[in-house]
Amino acid sequence: MKYIDEYRDAEVVRRIAERLAQATTRPWTIMEICGGQTHSILRYGLDQLLPEGISLVHGPGCPVCVTSVKTIDRAIAIASKPGTLLAAFGDMLRVPGSSGDLAAARSRGGDVRFVFSPLEALQLARENPHKEVVFLAVGFETTAPGNAMAVRQAAREGLMNFSVLVSHFLVPPAMEAILASSGNRIQGFLGAGHVCTVTGTEPYLPIARKFQTPVVVAGFEPVDLLSAILRLVQMLEEELVGVENAYGRVVEPQGNPAAAAVVREVFEVADVAWRGIGVIPASGLVLRESFREWDALRKFELGGVDTADDVRCRSGDVLAGRITPDSCDAFGRECRPEHPLGAPMVSGEGACAAYYRYRCSSAKPFSC
Amino acid sequence: MCLAIPGKVTSIEKENGLRMGLVAINGSMTRACLEYVPDIEVGQYTIVHAGFALKVIDEEEARESLEIWKGLLGE
């Protein structure tokens, strides 16, 4: 397939790995922010091609993983009400709340549908005028333009039986929180390619300068990832600070201004809680007051139940890059894809799911 | 969730006031909203994320960067 196959050429990957070995004279610790990149790295074994001393740390860029237990519990509460229909991306259905998940809510008779696009949720609202249709709008900057468009379109059509339960996160504040944390060991970042498709590369410049930490925007295929790692190591070796783009076919410095404009029209920046990590200032998006009629939190009485993560789950340490998934005592034992303790074990971008799927045979001596 | 898949736009139409299109991705047709790529034309490649096309793929940039890496093979 065009724009995929040529970026999976094993011989090219091998040559880039050779260049990387030549360029590396010291140990470096690099974080890939995006969970999609974590999966690619493990799927293709790219971490095993790195020279000794180059460590990849997996970041918190998995929106399903960082969505709070409270949000999942609220979604389950909405899905359990008569006359409602809850639509969500498929990844969300198996994410554990404080008691059960959306799949269980559906098996109890709740009308839970999974959709590929927020516009499909909007169509469900058009087709079900007697139901309250709620879309669980989860995501990072990449997903925000689509979710914003669905809300704006609902407003334009006067579709009053549609609303969104928003759980939106922003990447740069999380990077800043990681770099500012005590004991930080991250020396360089691989930037999340498709986040930058929307935002451009400029939001990363102040972080790179403030923390003297280079950022190289990377794609998702093996050639993209390894060439970005090579450039990042070259920058680290040469003590260069700045933001470079190794994913030029899809990322422009200014991002996608049309998409960013609709996001700004519908959402505003707010402090939000990241599951397992806690509240990070100005790190999320919430609906603007002018779109409050499409805010599920205002439509439904959801109560103020205090919820907490399962104490056996160390997803906070995994998401902050403090441990690898296989360092968690529950990994592969109490916590497996069929009975996850935390979201990183079920999400297609979760680091625990990636380790379980691609690394199990070489991990701890348990039978996966 | 931030995965976005490349595909070729095969048709463009208006639907509920939005610019929509069919995108051929790995042998199957996906409906995508094209509002964020207002200049895209049939035959061009884009990346689609959660039902939205987010960027027209820069063919020239793709070719140039790939040629650099392919050049390593001749060394």
HADDOCK unambig.tbl for C-alpha pairs under 7 A between the chains (distance, minus, plus):
assign (segid A and resid 1 and name CA) (segid B and resid 26 and name CA) 6.26 0.50 0.50
assign (segid A and resid 3 and name CA) (segid B and resid 6 and name CA) 6.64 0.50 0.50
assign (segid A and resid 12 and name CA) (segid B and resid 69 and name CA) 6.46 0.50 0.50
assign (segid A and resid 12 and name CA) (segid B and resid 70 and name CA) 6.46 0.50 0.50
assign (segid A and resid 12 and name CA) (segid B and resid 73 and name CA) 6.67 0.50 0.50
assign (segid A and resid 15 and name CA) (segid B and resid 72 and name CA) 6.56 0.50 0.50
assign (segid A and resid 36 and name CA) (segid B and resid 2 and name CA) 6.73 0.50 0.50
assign (segid A and resid 36 and name CA) (segid B and resid 3 and name CA) 6.32 0.50 0.50
assign (segid A and resid 116 and name CA) (segid B and resid 50 and name CA) 5.55 0.50 0.50
assign (segid A and resid 116 and name CA) (segid B and resid 51 and name CA) 6.45 0.50 0.50
assign (segid A and resid 117 and name CA) (segid B and resid 50 and name CA) 4.72 0.50 0.50
assign (segid A and resid 117 and name CA) (segid B and resid 51 and name CA) 4.67 0.50 0.50
assign (segid A and resid 142 and name CA) (segid B and resid 2 and name CA) 5.93 0.50 0.50
assign (segid A and resid 143 and name CA) (segid B and resid 2 and name CA) 6.96 0.50 0.50
assign (segid A and resid 143 and name CA) (segid B and resid 50 and name CA) 6.99 0.50 0.50
assign (segid A and resid 146 and name CA) (segid B and resid 52 and name CA) 6.18 0.50 0.50
assign (segid A and resid 194 and name CA) (segid B and resid 2 and name CA) 6.33 0.50 0.50
assign (segid A and resid 248 and name CA) (segid B and resid 61 and name CA) 6.32 0.50 0.50
assign (segid A and resid 249 and name CA) (segid B and resid 57 and name CA) 5.44 0.50 0.50
assign (segid A and resid 249 and name CA) (segid B and resid 58 and name CA) 4.60 0.50 0.50
assign (segid A and resid 249 and name CA) (segid B and resid 59 and name CA) 6.78 0.50 0.50
assign (segid A and resid 249 and name CA) (segid B and resid 61 and name CA) 5.40 0.50 0.50
assign (segid A and resid 249 and name CA) (segid B and resid 62 and name CA) 5.12 0.50 0.50
assign (segid A and resid 250 and name CA) (segid B and resid 55 and name CA) 6.31 0.50 0.50
assign (segid A and resid 250 and name CA) (segid B and resid 57 and name CA) 5.54 0.50 0.50
assign (segid A and resid 250 and name CA) (segid B and resid 58 and name CA) 6.65 0.50 0.50
assign (segid A and resid 258 and name CA) (segid B and resid 36 and name CA) 5.71 0.50 0.50
assign (segid A and resid 259 and name CA) (segid B and resid 36 and name CA) 5.59 0.50 0.50
assign (segid A and resid 349 and name CA) (segid B and resid 1 and name CA) 6.62 0.50 0.50
